[in-house]
C-alpha cells in the first residue's frame, strides 16, 4: 500500500514538474527573437511585431494582386473564346446561305 502511494505521489510530482517546465518554456519562447536566441526588451518586441505585421500585410497584398491578375487573364481568355465562337457562328451562317457549302 505504501509503495502504491509513493508511486502515485511520484506521478503527481512528475506531472507537476513537467507542467511547470512547459509553462516556463512557453514564457521564455515568447520573448525570444526568431533565430537569434536572445531575450528581447519590450521595445524590441514591439518593433519585431510591427515588422511581422507589415510583412504579413505585404504578403496578403501580393496574394490579392496575383489573384486579381489571374481573374483578369481568365476574363480575357473568356472574351477571346466568345469572340472565336461568334466568328465561327457567323461563318456557319454565311456558309449556310450558299447552296450546299459549309466552312468548318
Secondary structure, 3 states (H helix, E strand, C coil): CHHHHHHHHHHHHHHHHHHHHHHHHHHHHHCECCCCCCECCHHHHHHHHHHHHHHHHHHHHHHHHHHHHHHHHHHHHHHHHHHHHHHHHHHHHHHHHCCCCCCC
